[in-house]
Amino acid sequence: MDNVAATKEGFLKKMIGDPVFLIGVRYAYRGTIVGVSSDGIVLKDAYVVFNTGSLSNKKASNEEALPGLNFVALDAVEVILPYLPLILQK
């Protein structure tokens, strides 16, 4: 395994500029990664996702847009996935 991708921070840094779906301890989020630090992830065009519905849908069945740039604590992130609906429509 590539040593850079062996940590959450390293994995996320490789995904800067990509749309992602993050599943956290309390909430799920989707957005585009614009920055990563040892403390967290900065997302633009972000949404908090309350219910995804089918992951193949272009939009979650229940989500709310978040204003501006948003910071998600790295310690709170349990799962990091590419956000496939946005990637597939490119």
Buried (B, 14 or more C-beta within 10 A) or exposed (E): EEEEBEEBBEBBBEBEEEBBBBBBEEEBBBBBBBBBEEEBBBBEBBBBBEEBEEEEEEEBEEBEEBEEEBEBEBEBBEEBEEBBBBEEEE
